[in-house]
Amino acid sequence: MIESSLSQMGAALRAKKISSVELTQLYLDRIAQLNPALNAYITLRPDASLAQAKAADARIAAGTADALTGIPFGQKDIFCAKDWLTTCGSKMLHNFVSPYDAHVISQFNNAGAVNLGKTNMDEFAMGSSNETSHYGIVKNPWDKARVPGGSSGGTASAIASRLCAAATGTDTGGSIRQPAALCGISGLKPTYGVVSRYGMIAFASSLDQAGPMGRSAEDLALMLNTMAGFDERDSTSLQRDKEDYARDLNKPLSGLRIGIPKEFFAEGLDTDVEHAVQAAIAEYQKLGATLVDISLPNTRLSIPVYYVLAPAEASSNLSRFDGVRYGYRAPEYTDLADMYEKSRAQGFGDEVKRRIMIGTYVLSHGYYDAYYLQAQKIRRLIAQDFVEAYKHCDVIMGPTSPSTAFKLGEKGDDPVQMYLSDIYTIAVNLAGLPGMSIPCGFGANNMPVGLQIIGNYFDEARMLNVAHQYQLATDWHTKLPNGI
Amino acid sequence: MTWEIVIGLEVHTQLSTNTKIFSGASTAFGSEPNTQADAVSLALPGVFPVLNKGAVERAIKFGLATGSYIAPHSVFARKNYFYPDLPKGYQISQMDLPVVGQGALTILVEPLSGNAKPYEKTVRITRAHLEEDAGKSVHGAAQGMTGVDLNRAGTPLLEIVSEPDMCSAAEAVSYAKALHTLVRWIGICDGNMQEGSFRCDVNVSVRKSGAPLGTRREIKNLNSFKFMQQAIDYEVQWQIDTLESGGKIQQATILFNPDTGETRAMRSKEDAHDYRYFPDPDLLPLEISPEWIEQVRATLPELPHTKQVRYVNELGLSAYDASMLTSSREMADFFETVLSAVPNDAKMCANWIMGEVNAQLNRDGLDMSQSPITAQQLGGILKRIADDTLSNSGAKDVFRTMWAEGGDADAIIEAKGLKQVSDSGAIEAIVDGVMAANAEKVAEYRSGKDKLFGFFVGAAMKASQGKANPAQLNEVLKQKLAG
């Protein structure tokens, strides 16, 4: 059952071949067995999950089940879920039980899905290795000495080890795609504004976007159907007609023009990753696609631009964590300023503090023009590169990450080395475009490699089609780590 | 040595929306602490601002009423600082691109003392921008503790900034009053100064005539016109004294203490925060279409200045009367309702409202909205003056009765027998009676003693128990005495 697609799982549930309670218990048992070694979940509430499963079974019995009714999903701990501890991977929110549901959570709840647990993540989604979580590092199921990627590392690890049917992630600079690549699963970051950010704890508001992570493109399409849609509680949510993201899954790829940016195959890319990605592109040619050489000249600036803009927004977004109304407050302090300083000094980890300091600096009087404004200008140039490229191609392909999963602790002392692991994903967030990663083989040490597919604005249905056709022709996405 | 005073105002007007500027929480005043603090007011993790269109419409109204530029594209920015009553750690405001740009307000300046006459002055408006209010710190809420009440957090404000165009406390107060009138007039703010709905920051500097602008100090948070005048007077004198004794003015934020009548520095420029303003990425830029502006314009009432011009040109009132009658929307509405009873007697309406009505209101310590006599009731009295039913003194009698006991003018006239005698037969009979009783005096009058005319008027009026129509009585007397 756990290798069934979401639509097969839904069909089995509706045909009463298995109950949601049984399926949920199956995953809870797997979690009890495998999670201690992986640390993919921060919070589990088996009773609450089983109660939801029971309600789903009643709904199935009543004949009012939806596509996802009764299916157990993991939810990244960045999403506020009513009555659930919602930590965002931080000590700062170690005691925050949300009084409300995020848009994404209520969409899953309305569909009758089961919330299996809150998945681990880098603190406030700041990290590319899941080593910054206050709740412990997450291990990559393909090699527990290696990172799962981040920030949605708990989600990626849980899916790769089949500790949920699928799960949610969020992506500010690559946090869905990079861990998907490193754990050998599929993940999609939609166009900015497609999924409401309401209830998703903000890191960098203009870049944050939630998306589905799962075992196949087909599963992602089904999840996105549930997650997407206009929500007036998020002013950046886009008012668009509802669409079926699975509608084009089975279209043939003949005539598809794939843009290959030369900048994505230059210095810094590991050869094992390059080989797997080139092989995938060759497979696409077999499927009828043609290749177009393109250039994205300004993407080389995306890391510096990102590390001005994202920390700037984060430094302000994280100001609300002050120990006054909820969350962590230092046990001892002398006065108000001391309470703020101690609570934040003790409640935030190093990477979060680093970014708050960078962000505060670039917004400071006298530096704003040179950093923040300049970065905004380059951001527009980066977006313009893609506009130009899409005049000549339908999708863009390249590696998701320059390397396969690295060793735990390997980049911990060097933040810039860590930041470089998002070099191919960040430009997509800066432009607001949709991007995804699907497994396309294995590199050295037998670690998974991800193929990145970047689409034009609102072209998610086509991207899912492109990914699905590849997954029909190959079986990389069905491979399992040893011991799973 | 003569000193010039330079004053500019920043006025925070609380907009009269039922809900907050970025959430659906209520803005009602005086509720139990934190009962109007929803997830957005509390700045829970994961919640975002959603702009209240009603607040934008009120800003547009203000822009239209002051002939200001209304920006088709404006931007909300974050002003970052830590304070317990600022739950997000930043205030959402507008910085580089405010919703309302340059405009102007023409005011009537009433000098505060002496015999100087009122004069008109145009004060330029620099900008007006939308922002959210902070909550309140409640000191001593519990033993040795400070409480935080977030009911007010997120209440919409329009901060109206003027150019430094005012040169005296009188001008500053007149401008503030005109603005206070205007925002209530167009219905964007309730103007309640005790509840903090209209708060003024006053920037004051002095300079020698013709010299460049001096260093300013900003008096924060004045919530009464009286305090504003006292604070400016004190501050101006303090600055002049400081400069004349060789001192220098340091830019500073200061507070006025109404008990001592003095100002004192709160923080100097050196303590100024770096607010790290940047565009709020949670909000889209505010786009205002010409169609939206026209929709709002259609809801705008006739403005005070337009009314004044109409009162002078069409109703023949003096500029002073017109200005007084448009000092508030209630006053103008009252006047126009009274006028509808006697459309050809605008001057009489004005005289009665500014005379009898105002005097009684002042005596009883009431304002227009609390008047025990409605405009319809007063119209009823004036109608009876206009149709000669009431003499002026009879009308005042009716007015006093109505003020004390209420009732309808005609009923009071009837009950008190105040109906004026205008029947010519009746008046002739009275005159005949008086002449018959004073035949001797009639002869004296006819022989040239004109002065006796007054005697006959008095006697005839007495005989009519004061009810005779005076004009008619005069006419009949003149004819009959002439013989």
Boltz contact constraints between the chains, C-beta under 6 A:
constraints:
  - contact:
      token1: [A, 80]
      token2: [B, 46]
      max_distance: 6.0
  - contact:
      token1: [A, 199]
      token2: [B, 46]
      max_distance: 6.0
  - contact:
      token1: [A, 200]
      token2: [B, 46]
      max_distance: 6.0
  - contact:
      token1: [A, 201]
      token2: [B, 45]
      max_distance: 6.0
  - contact:
      token1: [A, 201]
      token2: [B, 46]
      max_distance: 6.0
  - contact:
      token1: [A, 205]
      token2: [B, 281]
      max_distance: 6.0
  - contact:
      token1: [A, 205]
      token2: [B, 282]
      max_distance: 6.0
  - contact:
      token1: [A, 206]
      token2: [B, 281]
      max_distance: 6.0
  - contact:
      token1: [A, 234]
      token2: [B, 48]
      max_distance: 6.0
  - contact:
      token1: [A, 235]
      token2: [B, 50]
      max_distance: 6.0
  - contact:
      token1: [A, 235]
      token2: [B, 283]
      max_distance: 6.0
  - contact:
      token1: [A, 235]
      token2: [B, 284]
      max_distance: 6.0
  - contact:
      token1: [A, 313]
      token2: [B, 281]
      max_distance: 6.0
  - contact:
      token1: [A, 316]
      token2: [B, 78]
      max_distance: 6.0
  - contact:
      token1: [A, 316]
      token2: [B, 80]
      max_distance: 6.0
  - contact:
      token1: [A, 316]
      token2: [B, 90]
      max_distance: 6.0
  - contact:
      token1: [A, 319]
      token2: [B, 89]
      max_distance: 6.0
  - contact:
      token1: [A, 319]
      token2: [B, 90]
      max_distance: 6.0
  - contact:
      token1: [A, 320]
      token2: [B, 43]
      max_distance: 6.0
  - contact:
      token1: [A, 320]
      token2: [B, 88]
      max_distance: 6.0
  - contact:
      token1: [A, 320]
      token2: [B, 89]
      max_distance: 6.0
  - contact:
      token1: [A, 324]
      token2: [B, 84]
      max_distance: 6.0
  - contact:
      token1: [A, 325]
      token2: [B, 42]
      max_distance: 6.0
  - contact:
      token1: [A, 340]
      token2: [B, 82]
      max_distance: 6.0
  - contact:
      token1: [A, 363]
      token2: [B, 276]
      max_distance: 6.0
  - contact:
      token1: [A, 363]
      token2: [B, 278]
      max_distance: 6.0
  - contact:
      token1: [A, 364]
      token2: [B, 274]
      max_distance: 6.0
  - contact:
      token1: [A, 365]
      token2: [B, 274]
      max_distance: 6.0
